[in-house]
Amino acid sequence: GTESDETTIELNGFFDLVTSEMKKRPGSVHIQAGGCGMLRNLPLSRREQAETAMILVLEAMKNHSEDSMVQFEGCHALLWYSSKFPELAAMLQSEENSRVLFKSHLRYDIPTTTSDDEES
């Protein structure tokens, strides 16, 4: 196979490793924060993988609402997947997921608007 085929196989293997560890150890804040960070940096091309990643990230954020690294990496991962697969952004609008994000927003005071937005 070509080099890009081999890279795709390696990335798929890495994705499977990260997601299986996150599923196996939902209580480990280090595994969840690291997993969210790794998922955020993986160049996923398949919608199914992105959906799986978003579900795991949201689960990690819900289970570790007090951990700033899980929240930070999780928000970045969700932003990345939502921009790459806009149709998946609808997942974030469910009542439960909105609550997870709102709690993260309140806890870490992530600004939602800038002063430039208010002036226009």
C-alpha positions in Angstrom: 0.0 0.0 0.0 0.9 3.6 -0.3 2.4 5.6 2.6 -1.0 7.5 3.1 -2.8 4.1 3.4 -0.3 3.1 6.1 -0.8 6.4 7.9 -4.5 6.0 7.8 -4.2 2.4 9.3 -1.9 3.7 12.0 -4.2 6.6 12.9 -7.2 4.3 13.0 -5.3 2.0 15.3 -4.3 4.9 17.5 -7.9 6.2 17.6 -9.1 2.7 18.6 -6.5 2.5 21.4 -7.4 5.9 22.8 -11.1 5.4 22.7 -10.9 1.9 24.2 -8.7 3.2 27.1 -11.2 6.0 27.7 -14.1 3.5 27.7 -12.2 1.1 30.0 -11.2 3.8 32.6 -13.9 6.5 32.8 -12.9 7.3 36.4 -9.3 8.1 35.6 -9.0 11.9 35.2 -5.6 11.5 33.6 -6.8 9.0 31.0 -9.8 11.2 30.2 -7.9 14.5 30.0 -5.1 12.8 27.9 -7.7 11.1 25.7 -9.5 14.3 25.0 -6.2 16.0 24.1 -5.2 13.2 21.8 -8.6 13.0 20.1 -8.5 16.7 19.6 -5.2 16.4 17.7 -6.1 13.3 15.5 -7.0 14.2 11.9 -10.1 12.1 11.7 -11.7 11.8 8.3 -14.7 9.6 9.1 -17.9 11.0 10.6 -18.4 7.8 12.7 -15.1 8.3 14.4 -15.9 12.0 15.1 -19.2 11.0 16.6 -17.7 8.4 18.8 -15.0 10.9 19.9 -17.6 13.6 20.7 -19.7 11.1 22.8 -16.6 10.1 24.8 -15.5 13.7 25.3 -18.9 14.7 26.5 -19.0 11.8 28.9 -15.5 12.7 30.2 -16.6 16.3 30.7 -19.7 15.2 32.5 -17.8 12.8 34.8 -15.0 15.2 35.6 -16.7 18.5 35.7 -14.3 19.7 38.4 -11.1 19.0 36.4 -9.9 22.0 34.4 -7.7 19.9 32.0 -10.6 17.6 31.0 -12.8 20.7 30.5 -10.2 22.5 28.5 -9.2 19.6 26.2 -12.9 18.5 26.0 -14.1 22.0 24.8 -11.3 22.2 22.3 -12.0 18.7 20.9 -15.7 19.5 20.6 -15.0 22.7 18.8 -12.6 20.9 16.4 -15.1 18.1 15.6 -18.1 20.5 15.3 -16.2 22.7 12.8 -15.0 19.7 10.8 -18.4 17.9 10.9 -21.0 20.7 11.3 -23.9 18.2 11.3 -22.5 16.8 14.6 -22.8 20.1 16.3 -26.5 19.3 16.8 -25.4 16.7 19.4 -24.3 19.6 21.6 -27.8 21.1 21.6 -29.4 18.2 23.5 -30.6 19.2 27.0 -28.1 16.9 28.7 -25.1 18.0 26.6 -26.1 21.7 26.9 -26.0 21.3 30.7 -22.5 19.8 30.5 -21.2 22.7 28.4 -23.0 25.3 30.5 -21.5 23.9 33.7 -18.0 24.0 32.1 -18.7 27.6 31.0 -19.8 28.7 34.5 -16.9 26.9 36.3 -14.2 28.2 34.1 -15.7 31.5 33.1 -15.1 31.1 29.4 -16.1 34.4 27.8 -18.9 34.1 25.3 -18.7 37.5 23.8 -15.9 40.1 23.4 -16.3 43.8 23.8 -16.0 44.1 20.0 -19.2 42.0 19.6 -21.2 44.3 21.9 -20.2 47.5 20.1 -21.4 46.4 16.6 
